[in-house]
Every structure is written in structure tokens, then in C-alpha cells.
Amino acid sequence: MPVDRAGGGAKGLKNILERLLKGNPIIIFPGGTRTDDGEIGSAQAGIGLAIIRSWAPVVPVRVWTYNAYGRHRAVPRLATPAVKFGHPSTFCAREKAGTCQRPELRNLYQQATDETMAAIAAMRPFMDRA
């Protein structure tokens, strides 16, 4: 589901939450776009909010397509992409969210975002190959 990065993120976030609360899975690219160097970009605002409010398990996934389709490539080239899946996380901090004041809630959202991004960043391509 595309989310307008130039504005209107609240509407996209609302759609994401509605789908998650109905039990539908979604895929979010928290960095929002491909980067110049193939590394992970900063997470967009709202990711932590979706994680905490939806109570949906988060499965971190890292996709390596930089060699095939870097940010400034108009046409993909023949290369081997890689995809790695992490273990689902349920974020214990969610239980605190119902009793938090707004500033603490923002901290919980940021914590969920940071934990998710750290799990994604920790994955490396082809580590399991001997």
C-alpha cells in the first residue's frame, strides 16, 4: 500500500492501522525508499505508532537488491537479490501504551521503531551459506 512521503502520511497510517486491526498482513519499508549506498535509511515517522497500536507481530525482513536495482538505476541489471526473514517480535512495551501520557507514548513509538530497525540492520546477506 503506497503512502505519500511528501505529505498525507496520516491518511496512509490510518489505512495501515485499519488493515492490521482487521488481521490483514502488510509489508512496510520503514526507510521509505532505496538509498544511495544500499544500506538501510532512517525509519519514517509513524512506524512505531503502527507497531504499538496494532498489536500485530512484526517480522523484520531485509531485502538486498542494490546490486540489481540501485537508487539511480533506470533499468535493473542481472544480479542475485537476497531476502532474509527475522523472528517475529511482539514488543512488551505495548502493554504500557494504554496507561501512558503523550510524551511517554512517543518514546514507546520510538523504541518500537528503533528495535525494529536494529533487527533489520543486524541481518546480513548470505550469512547462512557455508
N, CA, C and O atoms as CSV, one atom per row, in Angstrom:
chain,resi,resn,atom,element,x,y,z
A,1,MET,N,N,0.848,-1.162,0.000
A,1,MET,CA,C,0.000,0.000,0.000
A,1,MET,C,C,0.897,1.229,0.000
A,1,MET,O,O,1.642,1.438,0.957
A,2,PRO,N,N,0.848,2.027,-1.019
A,2,PRO,CA,C,1.703,3.208,-1.062
A,2,PRO,C,C,1.270,4.258,-0.041
A,2,PRO,O,O,0.079,4.450,0.207
A,3,VAL,N,N,2.248,4.925,0.540
A,3,VAL,CA,C,2.000,6.039,1.455
A,3,VAL,C,C,2.723,7.242,0.880
A,3,VAL,O,O,3.902,7.156,0.539
A,4,ASP,N,N,2.030,8.353,0.773
A,4,ASP,CA,C,2.606,9.573,0.209
A,4,ASP,C,C,3.666,10.117,1.155
A,4,ASP,O,O,3.348,10.570,2.254
A,5,ARG,N,N,4.930,10.074,0.729
A,5,ARG,CA,C,6.020,10.557,1.575
A,5,ARG,C,C,6.104,12.069,1.603
A,5,ARG,O,O,6.739,12.632,2.495
A,6,ALA,N,N,5.478,12.738,0.648
A,6,ALA,CA,C,5.537,14.198,0.576
A,6,ALA,C,C,4.476,14.854,1.450
A,6,ALA,O,O,4.447,16.079,1.564
A,7,GLY,N,N,3.637,14.093,2.046
A,7,GLY,CA,C,2.563,14.625,2.878
A,7,GLY,C,C,1.392,13.671,2.837
A,7,GLY,O,O,1.346,12.778,1.991
A,8,GLY,N,N,0.463,13.846,3.724
A,8,GLY,CA,C,-0.686,12.952,3.749
A,8,GLY,C,C,-0.384,11.633,4.429
A,8,GLY,O,O,-1.118,10.659,4.260
A,9,GLY,N,N,0.696,11.595,5.200
A,9,GLY,CA,C,1.085,10.368,5.880
A,9,GLY,C,C,0.060,9.883,6.880
A,9,GLY,O,O,-0.045,8.682,7.128
A,10,ALA,N,N,-0.703,10.806,7.462
A,10,ALA,CA,C,-1.711,10.420,8.451
A,10,ALA,C,C,-2.780,9.537,7.822
A,10,ALA,O,O,-3.239,8.579,8.444
A,11,LYS,N,N,-3.178,9.848,6.604
A,11,LYS,CA,C,-4.186,9.039,5.914
A,11,LYS,C,C,-3.634,7.643,5.624
A,11,LYS,O,O,-4.325,6.644,5.823
A,12,GLY,N,N,-2.400,7.578,5.160
A,12,GLY,CA,C,-1.769,6.290,4.898
A,12,GLY,C,C,-1.622,5.470,6.160
A,12,GLY,O,O,-1.850,4.260,6.151
A,13,LEU,N,N,-1.238,6.131,7.260
A,13,LEU,CA,C,-1.092,5.448,8.538
A,13,LEU,C,C,-2.438,4.920,9.026
A,13,LEU,O,O,-2.516,3.820,9.574
A,14,LYS,N,N,-3.486,5.699,8.827
A,14,LYS,CA,C,-4.830,5.259,9.209
A,14,LYS,C,C,-5.210,3.999,8.431
A,14,LYS,O,O,-5.748,3.054,9.006
A,15,ASN,N,N,-4.933,3.984,7.128
A,15,ASN,CA,C,-5.225,2.805,6.306
A,15,ASN,C,C,-4.428,1.588,6.765
A,15,ASN,O,O,-4.952,0.475,6.804
A,16,ILE,N,N,-3.165,1.804,7.109
A,16,ILE,CA,C,-2.319,0.715,7.605
A,16,ILE,C,C,-2.907,0.138,8.883
A,16,ILE,O,O,-3.045,-1.078,9.014
A,17,LEU,N,N,-3.256,1.016,9.833
A,17,LEU,CA,C,-3.816,0.548,11.103
A,17,LEU,C,C,-5.128,-0.196,10.900
A,17,LEU,O,O,-5.355,-1.230,11.528
A,18,GLU,N,N,-5.988,0.313,10.036
A,18,GLU,CA,C,-7.260,-0.363,9.770
A,18,GLU,C,C,-7.025,-1.778,9.261
A,18,GLU,O,O,-7.683,-2.717,9.710
A,19,ARG,N,N,-6.109,-1.934,8.345
A,19,ARG,CA,C,-5.822,-3.265,7.801
A,19,ARG,C,C,-5.244,-4.189,8.864
A,19,ARG,O,O,-5.643,-5.348,8.969
A,20,LEU,N,N,-4.310,-3.678,9.646
A,20,LEU,CA,C,-3.704,-4.504,10.687
A,20,LEU,C,C,-4.724,-4.915,11.744
A,20,LEU,O,O,-4.740,-6.064,12.187
A,21,LEU,N,N,-5.571,-3.978,12.142
A,21,LEU,CA,C,-6.574,-4.285,13.167
A,21,LEU,C,C,-7.612,-5.288,12.679
A,21,LEU,O,O,-8.273,-5.939,13.488
A,22,LYS,N,N,-7.760,-5.416,11.369
A,22,LYS,CA,C,-8.656,-6.433,10.795
A,22,LYS,C,C,-7.945,-7.777,10.641
A,22,LYS,O,O,-8.539,-8.752,10.182
A,23,GLY,N,N,-6.678,-7.821,11.026
A,23,GLY,CA,C,-5.920,-9.059,10.937
A,23,GLY,C,C,-5.229,-9.291,9.610
A,23,GLY,O,O,-4.708,-10.378,9.361
A,24,ASN,N,N,-5.220,-8.286,8.761
A,24,ASN,CA,C,-4.567,-8.416,7.458
A,24,ASN,C,C,-3.080,-8.096,7.574
A,24,ASN,O,O,-2.710,-7.117,8.222
A,25,PRO,N,N,-2.231,-8.901,6.960
A,25,PRO,CA,C,-0.798,-8.582,6.987
A,25,PRO,C,C,-0.480,-7.463,6.005
A,25,PRO,O,O,-1.171,-7.289,5.001
A,26,ILE,N,N,0.554,-6.719,6.300
A,26,ILE,CA,C,1.031,-5.687,5.380
A,26,ILE,C,C,2.555,-5.733,5.357
A,26,ILE,O,O,3.187,-6.294,6.252
A,27,ILE,N,N,3.116,-5.149,4.348
A,27,ILE,CA,C,4.567,-5.005,4.252
A,27,ILE,C,C,4.871,-3.516,4.266
A,27,ILE,O,O,4.303,-2.742,3.495
A,28,ILE,N,N,5.777,-3.130,5.154
A,28,ILE,CA,C,6.189,-1.731,5.245
A,28,ILE,C,C,7.693,-1.670,5.010
A,28,ILE,O,O,8.452,-2.435,5.605
A,29,PHE,N,N,8.110,-0.778,4.161
A,29,PHE,CA,C,9.531,-0.487,4.012
A,29,PHE,C,C,9.790,0.745,4.874
A,29,PHE,O,O,9.557,1.870,4.430
A,30,PRO,N,N,10.273,0.543,6.112
A,30,PRO,CA,C,10.353,1.663,7.052
A,30,PRO,C,C,11.258,2.798,6.603
A,30,PRO,O,O,11.057,3.938,7.022
A,31,GLY,N,N,12.243,2.523,5.768
A,31,GLY,CA,C,13.116,3.582,5.259
A,31,GLY,C,C,12.461,4.393,4.163
A,31,GLY,O,O,12.920,5.489,3.840
A,32,GLY,N,N,11.405,3.875,3.596
A,32,GLY,CA,C,10.632,4.618,2.617
A,32,GLY,C,C,11.096,4.516,1.177
A,32,GLY,O,O,10.273,4.623,0.268
A,33,THR,N,N,12.382,4.314,0.935
A,33,THR,CA,C,12.888,4.274,-0.438
A,33,THR,C,C,14.262,3.616,-0.459
A,33,THR,O,O,14.841,3.330,0.589
A,34,ARG,N,N,14.769,3.382,-1.646
A,34,ARG,CA,C,16.128,2.857,-1.788
A,34,ARG,C,C,17.127,3.957,-1.419
A,34,ARG,O,O,16.852,5.146,-1.583
A,35,THR,N,N,18.278,3.541,-0.925
A,35,THR,CA,C,19.299,4.517,-0.534
A,35,THR,C,C,20.413,4.568,-1.579
A,35,THR,O,O,20.506,3.701,-2.448
A,36,ASP,N,N,21.251,5.592,-1.480
A,36,ASP,CA,C,22.361,5.758,-2.424
A,36,ASP,C,C,23.410,4.657,-2.304
A,36,ASP,O,O,24.056,4.305,-3.291
A,37,ASP,N,N,23.584,4.111,-1.092
A,37,ASP,CA,C,24.647,3.124,-0.872
A,37,ASP,C,C,24.142,1.710,-0.599
A,37,ASP,O,O,24.947,0.808,-0.365
A,38,GLY,N,N,22.837,1.499,-0.624
A,38,GLY,CA,C,22.290,0.170,-0.382
A,38,GLY,C,C,22.089,-0.161,1.081
A,38,GLY,O,O,21.551,-1.219,1.406
A,39,GLU,N,N,22.509,0.718,1.963
A,39,GLU,CA,C,22.298,0.494,3.395
A,39,GLU,C,C,20.892,0.945,3.786
A,39,GLU,O,O,20.180,1.556,2.989
A,40,ILE,N,N,20.512,0.641,4.997
A,40,ILE,CA,C,19.175,0.979,5.479
A,40,ILE,C,C,19.106,2.464,5.793
A,40,ILE,O,O,20.011,3.017,6.418
A,41,GLY,N,N,18.035,3.105,5.361
A,41,GLY,CA,C,17.808,4.507,5.671
A,41,GLY,C,C,17.114,4.652,7.017
A,41,GLY,O,O,16.837,3.660,7.691
A,42,SER,N,N,16.840,5.867,7.399
A,42,SER,CA,C,16.127,6.137,8.649
A,42,SER,C,C,14.664,5.755,8.498
A,42,SER,O,O,14.076,5.897,7.426
A,43,ALA,N,N,14.092,5.272,9.583
A,43,ALA,CA,C,12.671,4.909,9.563
A,43,ALA,C,C,11.814,6.164,9.471
A,43,ALA,O,O,12.153,7.206,10.033
A,44,GLN,N,N,10.727,6.050,8.772
A,44,GLN,CA,C,9.789,7.154,8.641
A,44,GLN,C,C,8.936,7.266,9.907
A,44,GLN,O,O,8.721,6.278,10.609
A,45,ALA,N,N,8.463,8.456,10.183
A,45,ALA,CA,C,7.598,8.681,11.334
A,45,ALA,C,C,6.338,7.850,11.168
A,45,ALA,O,O,5.844,7.680,10.054
A,46,GLY,N,N,5.831,7.346,12.245
A,46,GLY,CA,C,4.581,6.592,12.200
A,46,GLY,C,C,4.763,5.092,12.259
A,46,GLY,O,O,3.813,4.373,12.568
A,47,ILE,N,N,5.955,4.598,11.974
A,47,ILE,CA,C,6.180,3.155,12.002
A,47,ILE,C,C,5.949,2.615,13.409
A,47,ILE,O,O,5.244,1.622,13.591
A,48,GLY,N,N,6.542,3.269,14.398
A,48,GLY,CA,C,6.373,2.825,15.787
A,48,GLY,C,C,4.940,2.909,16.249
A,48,GLY,O,O,4.471,2.048,16.993
A,49,LEU,N,N,4.241,3.941,15.815
A,49,LEU,CA,C,2.823,4.081,16.163
A,49,LEU,C,C,2.034,2.892,15.624
A,49,LEU,O,O,1.209,2.326,16.342
A,50,ALA,N,N,2.271,2.508,14.384
A,50,ALA,CA,C,1.573,1.360,13.795
A,50,ALA,C,C,1.912,0.075,14.543
A,50,ALA,O,O,1.041,-0.769,14.757
A,51,ILE,N,N,3.164,-0.074,14.938
A,51,ILE,CA,C,3.586,-1.269,15.667
A,51,ILE,C,C,2.869,-1.359,17.008
A,51,ILE,O,O,2.313,-2.403,17.350
A,52,ILE,N,N,2.882,-0.267,17.764
A,52,ILE,CA,C,2.307,-0.278,19.115
A,52,ILE,C,C,0.787,-0.356,19.076
A,52,ILE,O,O,0.198,-1.157,19.801
A,53,ARG,N,N,0.150,0.445,18.261
A,53,ARG,CA,C,-1.325,0.486,18.256
A,53,ARG,C,C,-1.982,-0.748,17.653
A,53,ARG,O,O,-3.095,-1.104,18.039
A,54,SER,N,N,-1.319,-1.395,16.726
A,54,SER,CA,C,-1.964,-2.520,16.036
A,54,SER,C,C,-1.873,-3.827,16.816
A,54,SER,O,O,-2.716,-4.706,16.637
A,55,TRP,N,N,-0.886,-3.969,17.661
A,55,TRP,CA,C,-0.621,-5.214,18.375
A,55,TRP,C,C,-0.276,-6.349,17.421
A,55,TRP,O,O,-0.234,-7.504,17.845
A,56,ALA,N,N,-0.034,-6.066,16.177
A,56,ALA,CA,C,0.328,-7.105,15.210
A,56,ALA,C,C,1.783,-7.515,15.429
A,56,ALA,O,O,2.620,-6.666,15.736
A,57,PRO,N,N,2.096,-8.796,15.278
A,57,PRO,CA,C,3.503,-9.190,15.367
A,57,PRO,C,C,4.284,-8.574,14.208
A,57,PRO,O,O,3.756,-8.398,13.110
A,58,VAL,N,N,5.528,-8.256,14.469
A,58,VAL,CA,C,6.391,-7.654,13.455
A,58,VAL,C,C,7.449,-8.678,13.063
A,58,VAL,O,O,8.193,-9.171,13.911
A,59,VAL,N,N,7.510,-8.991,11.790
A,59,VAL,CA,C,8.540,-9.888,11.271
A,59,VAL,C,C,9.526,-9.018,10.491
A,59,VAL,O,O,9.207,-8.541,9.403
A,60,PRO,N,N,10.723,-8.811,11.046
A,60,PRO,CA,C,11.691,-7.994,10.317
A,60,PRO,C,C,12.178,-8.736,9.072
A,60,PRO,O,O,12.472,-9.930,9.120
A,61,VAL,N,N,12.256,-8.019,7.977
A,61,VAL,CA,C,12.708,-8.584,6.704
A,61,VAL,C,C,13.716,-7.614,6.096
A,61,VAL,O,O,13.502,-6.402,6.085
A,62,ARG,N,N,14.797,-8.156,5.602
A,62,ARG,CA,C,15.768,-7.308,4.911
A,62,ARG,C,C,15.890,-7.783,3.471
A,62,ARG,O,O,16.052,-8.973,3.202
A,63,VAL,N,N,15.810,-6.836,2.562
A,63,VAL,CA,C,15.860,-7.125,1.131
A,63,VAL,C,C,17.095,-6.444,0.548
A,63,VAL,O,O,17.295,-5.241,0.717
A,64,TRP,N,N,17.920,-7.232,-0.141
A,64,TRP,CA,C,19.109,-6.683,-0.798
A,64,TRP,C,C,18.893,-6.730,-2.302
A,64,TRP,O,O,18.932,-7.802,-2.907
A,65,THR,N,N,18.669,-5.588,-2.893
A,65,THR,CA,C,18.521,-5.508,-4.349
A,65,THR,C,C,19.415,-4.416,-4.929
A,65,THR,O,O,19.341,-4.112,-6.120
A,66,TYR,N,N,20.249,-3.837,-4.092
A,66,TYR,CA,C,21.074,-2.706,-4.518
A,66,TYR,C,C,21.917,-3.030,-5.754
A,66,TYR,O,O,22.009,-2.213,-6.670
A,67,ASN,N,N,22.531,-4.214,-5.785
A,67,ASN,CA,C,23.375,-4.577,-6.936
A,67,ASN,C,C,22.568,-4.695,-8.218
A,67,ASN,O,O,23.080,-4.451,-9.310
A,68,ALA,N,N,21.311,-5.069,-8.079
A,68,ALA,CA,C,20.467,-5.238,-9.261
A,68,ALA,C,C,19.729,-3.959,-9.638
A,68,ALA,O,O,19.525,-3.666,-10.816
A,69,TYR,N,N,19.335,-3.209,-8.623
A,69,TYR,CA,C,18.456,-2.070,-8.905
A,69,TYR,C,C,18.723,-0.953,-7.905
A,69,TYR,O,O,17.877,-0.640,-7.067
A,70,GLY,N,N,19.905,-0.355,-8.001
A,70,GLY,CA,C,20.269,0.751,-7.124
A,70,GLY,C,C,19.365,1.955,-7.339
A,70,GLY,O,O,18.639,2.039,-8.330
A,71,ARG,N,N,19.423,2.853,-6.425
A,71,ARG,CA,C,18.537,4.016,-6.431
A,71,ARG,C,C,18.584,4.814,-7.735
A,71,ARG,O,O,17.553,5.302,-8.199
A,72,HIS,N,N,19.738,4.948,-8.311
A,72,HIS,CA,C,19.875,5.788,-9.503
A,72,HIS,C,C,19.901,4.984,-10.807
A,72,HIS,O,O,20.253,5.516,-11.860
A,73,ARG,N,N,19.536,3.731,-10.736
A,73,ARG,CA,C,19.466,2.902,-11.948
A,73,ARG,C,C,18.091,3.031,-12.568
A,73,ARG,O,O,17.080,2.871,-11.884
A,74,ALA,N,N,18.047,3.313,-13.838
A,74,ALA,CA,C,16.767,3.394,-14.546
A,74,ALA,C,C,16.270,2.008,-14.928
A,74,ALA,O,O,15.066,1.761,-14.993
A,75,VAL,N,N,17.218,1.104,-15.181
A,75,VAL,CA,C,16.876,-0.253,-15.606
A,75,VAL,C,C,17.623,-1.237,-14.705
A,75,VAL,O,O,18.829,-1.088,-14.508
A,76,PRO,N,N,16.936,-2.234,-14.159
A,76,PRO,CA,C,17.631,-3.233,-13.335
A,76,PRO,C,C,18.649,-4.017,-14.163
A,76,PRO,O,O,18.484,-4.180,-15.372
A,77,ARG,N,N,19.691,-4.494,-13.508
A,77,ARG,CA,C,20.659,-5.346,-14.186
A,77,ARG,C,C,20.605,-6.746,-13.568
A,77,ARG,O,O,20.071,-6.930,-12.475
A,78,LEU,N,N,21.151,-7.707,-14.267
A,78,LEU,CA,C,21.146,-9.080,-13.801
A,78,LEU,C,C,22.044,-9.199,-12.576
A,78,LEU,O,O,23.245,-8.939,-12.659
A,79,ALA,N,N,21.480,-9.584,-11.458
A,79,ALA,CA,C,22.216,-9.762,-10.209
A,79,ALA,C,C,21.383,-10.662,-9.309
A,79,ALA,O,O,20.203,-10.895,-9.572
A,80,THR,N,N,21.990,-11.159,-8.264
A,80,THR,CA,C,21.287,-12.035,-7.339
A,80,THR,C,C,20.807,-11.231,-6.140
A,80,THR,O,O,21.623,-10.782,-5.335
A,81,PRO,N,N,19.506,-11.043,-6.008
A,81,PRO,CA,C,18.990,-10.372,-4.816
A,81,PRO,C,C,18.971,-11.348,-3.641
A,81,PRO,O,O,19.095,-12.559,-3.826
A,82,ALA,N,N,18.818,-10.823,-2.463
A,82,ALA,CA,C,18.719,-11.657,-1.263
A,82,ALA,C,C,17.609,-11.114,-0.378
A,82,ALA,O,O,17.369,-9.908,-0.323
A,83,VAL,N,N,16.942,-12.019,0.307
A,83,VAL,CA,C,15.897,-11.650,1.260
A,83,VAL,C,C,16.107,-12.487,2.509
A,83,VAL,O,O,16.299,-13.700,2.421
A,84,LYS,N,N,16.072,-11.853,3.664
A,84,LYS,CA,C,16.215,-12.564,4.921
A,84,LYS,C,C,15.077,-12.196,5.854
A,84,LYS,O,O,14.704,-11.027,5.962
A,85,PHE,N,N,14.528,-13.195,6.527
A,85,PHE,CA,C,13.427,-13.005,7.466
A,85,PHE,C,C,13.933,-13.228,8.883
A,85,PHE,O,O,14.643,-14.197,9.150
A,86,GLY,N,N,13.563,-12.327,9.792
A,86,GLY,CA,C,13.920,-12.475,11.191
A,86,GLY,C,C,12.794,-13.136,11.972
A,86,GLY,O,O,11.802,-13.590,11.402
A,87,HIS,N,N,12.966,-13.180,13.261
A,87,HIS,CA,C,11.962,-13.775,14.140
A,87,HIS,C,C,10.897,-12.737,14.491
A,87,HIS,O,O,11.214,-11.559,14.657
A,88,PRO,N,N,9.641,-13.162,14.604
A,88,PRO,CA,C,8.576,-12.218,14.974
A,88,PRO,C,C,8.833,-11.604,16.348
A,88,PRO,O,O,9.380,-12.251,17.241
A,89,SER,N,N,8.436,-10.370,16.497
A,89,SER,CA,C,8.558,-9.655,17.767
A,89,SER,C,C,7.193,-9.120,18.152
A,89,SER,O,O,6.413,-8.707,17.294
A,90,THR,N,N,6.907,-9.128,19.444
A,90,THR,CA,C,5.610,-8.628,19.905
A,90,THR,C,C,5.731,-7.393,20.786
A,90,THR,O,O,4.700,-6.844,21.174
A,91,PHE,N,N,6.903,-6.933,21.118
A,91,PHE,CA,C,7.138,-5.689,21.853
A,91,PHE,C,C,6.382,-5.631,23.182
A,91,PHE,O,O,5.202,-5.285,23.226
A,92,CYS,N,N,7.071,-5.969,24.237
A,92,CYS,CA,C,6.489,-5.944,25.581
A,92,CYS,C,C,5.979,-4.559,25.958
A,92,CYS,O,O,5.059,-4.442,26.768
A,93,ALA,N,N,6.557,-3.519,25.389
A,93,ALA,CA,C,6.175,-2.141,25.725
A,93,ALA,C,C,4.741,-1.820,25.338
A,93,ALA,O,O,4.194,-0.821,25.804
A,94,ARG,N,N,4.124,-2.630,24.504
A,94,ARG,CA,C,2.749,-2.354,24.071
A,94,ARG,C,C,1.788,-2.283,25.248
A,94,ARG,O,O,0.853,-1.483,25.246
A,95,GLU,N,N,2.017,-3.111,26.243
A,95,GLU,CA,C,1.114,-3.135,27.395
A,95,GLU,C,C,1.141,-1.813,28.154
A,95,GLU,O,O,0.136,-1.421,28.746
A,96,LYS,N,N,2.269,-1.128,28.142
A,96,LYS,CA,C,2.381,0.167,28.809
A,96,LYS,C,C,1.633,1.261,28.067
A,96,LYS,O,O,1.247,2.263,28.669
A,97,ALA,N,N,1.424,1.082,26.771
A,97,ALA,CA,C,0.865,2.142,25.926
A,97,ALA,C,C,-0.512,2.609,26.387
A,97,ALA,O,O,-0.843,3.785,26.233
A,98,GLY,N,N,-1.314,1.720,26.943
A,98,GLY,CA,C,-2.662,2.088,27.368
A,98,GLY,C,C,-2.701,2.999,28.577
A,98,GLY,O,O,-3.724,3.634,28.836
A,99,THR,N,N,-1.615,3.078,29.320
A,99,THR,CA,C,-1.592,3.881,30.543
A,99,THR,C,C,-0.623,5.056,30.471
A,99,THR,O,O,-0.413,5.741,31.471
A,100,CYS,N,N,-0.040,5.294,29.324
A,100,CYS,CA,C,0.979,6.342,29.170
A,100,CYS,C,C,0.376,7.703,28.867
A,100,CYS,O,O,-0.706,7.818,28.290
A,101,GLN,N,N,1.106,8.720,29.272
A,101,GLN,CA,C,0.819,10.079,28.831
A,101,GLN,C,C,1.497,10.278,27.479
A,101,GLN,O,O,2.369,9.497,27.099
A,102,ARG,N,N,1.108,11.300,26.767
A,102,ARG,CA,C,1.576,11.523,25.394
A,102,ARG,C,C,3.106,11.519,25.230
A,102,ARG,O,O,3.601,10.844,24.328
A,103,PRO,N,N,3.874,12.240,26.059
A,103,PRO,CA,C,5.334,12.224,25.849
A,103,PRO,C,C,5.925,10.815,25.993
A,103,PRO,O,O,6.802,10.425,25.224
A,104,GLU,N,N,5.442,10.064,26.975
A,104,GLU,CA,C,5.954,8.705,27.169
A,104,GLU,C,C,5.523,7.798,26.012
A,104,GLU,O,O,6.262,6.901,25.604
A,105,LEU,N,N,4.329,8.043,25.497
A,105,LEU,CA,C,3.829,7.264,24.367
A,105,LEU,C,C,4.719,7.469,23.140
A,105,LEU,O,O,5.024,6.517,22.421
A,106,ARG,N,N,5.124,8.695,22.910
A,106,ARG,CA,C,6.045,8.970,21.790
A,106,ARG,C,C,7.353,8.215,21.967
A,106,ARG,O,O,7.926,7.714,21.000
A,107,ASN,N,N,7.823,8.135,23.212
A,107,ASN,CA,C,9.042,7.370,23.487
A,107,ASN,C,C,8.845,5.887,23.182
A,107,ASN,O,O,9.750,5.237,22.659
A,108,LEU,N,N,7.664,5.348,23.508
A,108,LEU,CA,C,7.371,3.948,23.196
A,108,LEU,C,C,7.347,3.714,21.690
A,108,LEU,O,O,7.856,2.704,21.205
A,109,TYR,N,N,6.755,4.650,20.953
A,109,TYR,CA,C,6.729,4.535,19.493
A,109,TYR,C,C,8.153,4.523,18.945
A,109,TYR,O,O,8.484,3.725,18.069
A,110,GLN,N,N,8.987,5.413,19.470
A,110,GLN,CA,C,10.373,5.484,19.008
A,110,GLN,C,C,11.129,4.213,19.370
A,110,GLN,O,O,11.931,3.718,18.579
A,111,GLN,N,N,10.873,3.684,20.565
A,111,GLN,CA,C,11.528,2.449,20.993
A,111,GLN,C,C,11.161,1.293,20.057
A,111,GLN,O,O,12.029,0.514,19.663
A,112,ALA,N,N,9.887,1.182,19.703
A,112,ALA,CA,C,9.446,0.123,18.782
A,112,ALA,C,C,10.104,0.293,17.416
A,112,ALA,O,O,10.524,-0.685,16.797
A,113,THR,N,N,10.192,1.531,16.952
A,113,THR,CA,C,10.853,1.810,15.672
A,113,THR,C,C,12.323,1.425,15.737
A,113,THR,O,O,12.835,0.749,14.844
A,114,ASP,N,N,12.999,1.856,16.796
A,114,ASP,CA,C,14.433,1.582,16.940
A,114,ASP,C,C,14.716,0.085,17.016
A,114,ASP,O,O,15.660,-0.402,16.395
A,115,GLU,N,N,13.895,-0.650,17.781
A,115,GLU,CA,C,14.091,-2.096,17.908
A,115,GLU,C,C,13.890,-2.792,16.565
A,115,GLU,O,O,14.637,-3.705,16.212
A,116,THR,N,N,12.890,-2.360,15.829
A,116,THR,CA,C,12.623,-2.960,14.520
A,116,THR,C,C,13.770,-2.685,13.559
A,116,THR,O,O,14.241,-3.594,12.875
A,117,MET,N,N,14.220,-1.442,13.505
A,117,MET,CA,C,15.309,-1.084,12.599
A,117,MET,C,C,16.611,-1.794,12.988
A,117,MET,O,O,17.385,-2.183,12.113
A,118,ALA,N,N,16.857,-1.964,14.287
A,118,ALA,CA,C,18.058,-2.678,14.734
A,118,ALA,C,C,18.003,-4.144,14.312
A,118,ALA,O,O,19.017,-4.714,13.907
A,119,ALA,N,N,16.823,-4.753,14.404
A,119,ALA,CA,C,16.669,-6.151,13.984
A,119,ALA,C,C,16.918,-6.299,12.489
A,119,ALA,O,O,17.539,-7.268,12.051
A,120,ILE,N,N,16.435,-5.341,11.709
A,120,ILE,CA,C,16.648,-5.380,10.258
A,120,ILE,C,C,18.127,-5.148,9.937
A,120,ILE,O,O,18.705,-5.861,9.116
A,121,ALA,N,N,18.731,-4.160,10.576
A,121,ALA,CA,C,20.132,-3.819,10.306
A,121,ALA,C,C,21.082,-4.951,10.684
A,121,ALA,O,O,22.143,-5.096,10.077
A,122,ALA,N,N,20.710,-5.757,11.685
A,122,ALA,CA,C,21.575,-6.845,12.137
A,122,ALA,C,C,21.657,-7.990,11.134
A,122,ALA,O,O,22.580,-8.802,11.201
A,123,MET,N,N,20.715,-8.066,10.217
A,123,MET,CA,C,20.720,-9.144,9.219
A,123,MET,C,C,21.767,-8.853,8.153
A,123,MET,O,O,21.972,-7.705,7.758
A,124,ARG,N,N,22.419,-9.902,7.700
A,124,ARG,CA,C,23.419,-9.786,6.644
A,124,ARG,C,C,23.093,-10.793,5.551
A,124,ARG,O,O,22.597,-11.880,5.847
A,125,PRO,N,N,23.362,-10.454,4.294
A,125,PRO,CA,C,23.040,-11.392,3.216
A,125,PRO,C,C,23.951,-12.614,3.230
A,125,PRO,O,O,25.148,-12.513,3.499
A,126,PHE,N,N,23.373,-13.745,2.940
A,126,PHE,CA,C,24.101,-14.994,2.734
A,126,PHE,C,C,24.943,-15.423,3.924
A,126,PHE,O,O,25.924,-16.146,3.747
A,127,MET,N,N,24.590,-15.001,5.125
A,127,MET,CA,C,25.347,-15.407,6.310
A,127,MET,C,C,25.227,-16.907,6.570
A,127,MET,O,O,26.126,-17.511,7.154
A,128,ASP,N,N,24.129,-17.501,6.140
A,128,ASP,CA,C,23.883,-18.905,6.437
A,128,ASP,C,C,24.602,-19.852,5.478
A,128,ASP,O,O,24.596,-21.065,5.684
A,129,ARG,N,N,25.213,-19.312,4.445
A,129,ARG,CA,C,25.920,-20.165,3.486
A,129,ARG,C,C,27.284,-20.558,4.025
A,129,ARG,O,O,27.986,-19.749,4.632
A,130,ALA,N,N,27.645,-21.803,3.796
A,130,ALA,CA,C,28.949,-22.284,4.275
A,130,ALA,C,C,30.016,-22.071,3.218
A,130,ALA,O,O,31.178,-22.412,3.437
